[in-house]
Amino acid sequence: MLGRFLVTASLTILSNIASVHATNIGTTVDTPCPFGDCAGGISLSYLGEFTIPAEQLDGDVPVGGLSGLTFDAATGQYIAISDDRSEKAPARFLHLDIDVSAAGITDVTVRKRVVLEDKNGQPFAPRHVDPESIRIGKDAIYWSSEGDAKALVPPFVRVTSAEGVFLRELKLPDGFAPMADKSTGIRDNLAFEALAVTPSGHVFAGLEAALHQDGPNPSLTTGSLSRIIRWDAATEEPNAQFVYPVSPIPQVATKANGGNDNGLSEMVALDDHRLIVVERSFAQGFGNTIRLFMVDIRDATDVSPIASLAKSDELIVPVRKTQILDLRAIGLVPDNIECMAIGKAKDGTDVLILAADNNFSDKQKNQFFAFQIKQ
């Protein structure tokens, strides 16, 4: 039996953006009172698009596979993690100089490459890691790996120094490690895509879609019950899990017999209880649909004691979510957006940066979008 959910808690309130088209710098999208809380309103003003050329190299290594992005306030630069599984070069993160101001985004330059080390102080061997998201935390850099469900390798969140040296790994709760019979655990390539660190130091990791024991992947008619884990700021022990209801797939494939999907691809913390979440959908023949949601975990059920959401009869309140932006609805054509960071522009402007993972393909883009945060 599918667990009972308090439906009113997870209703999506659509932003009034259907008639907006981001053809000019300064186009603004408002979400004035998310969840009825006008003090929590947010306004995003479009600052443009920039694409790193597909052929660009960092030394002899292609720039690509950008899957996570975070802002370093100490340097004014951004740090991006590549999801290259140590196949084109050792697993790594890049320091980026993003030239953005209230006038727009004009350039993205790679300034430094840092190799990630495993627990033994060595670069990761090919296909022994799948980096996905990265955040600057209270004392170091936090990053996630999606694991490898086919090889029964669990996902993880690790902490590394600025030089890529392994420091520690956060405890993985029960039920997330993959199992050979697929009765429980992560689905292949649908694990820790999203990572967030709150201003007070709590760490969140979100699954792209449901664990095997929690229900199905999204379809055109139904969503998927993803879990978000929270680790305590002081102890770094997992202290709660929340249900994030991934939306149904928004677009049918236009290619004959083509596939489509939808999932949680990134999140960033606004405070200890509010997050901005990216849902990324792809439909063959159509392309990507990218939507941003504000999420509030207050009043959501801690489901860490519940082994299977699908078999539970408990009343479960998922996180509240409200849509704040649909890139296609404002006239943009997004690629495979997997990165999101809140940072500062050169002129001190608060900005939200989105970036795409080009999968090292000449058919996809190293694409960046920038938005000014007005409130």
Disulfide bonds with the S-S distance in Angstrom:
Cys33-Cys38 1.91
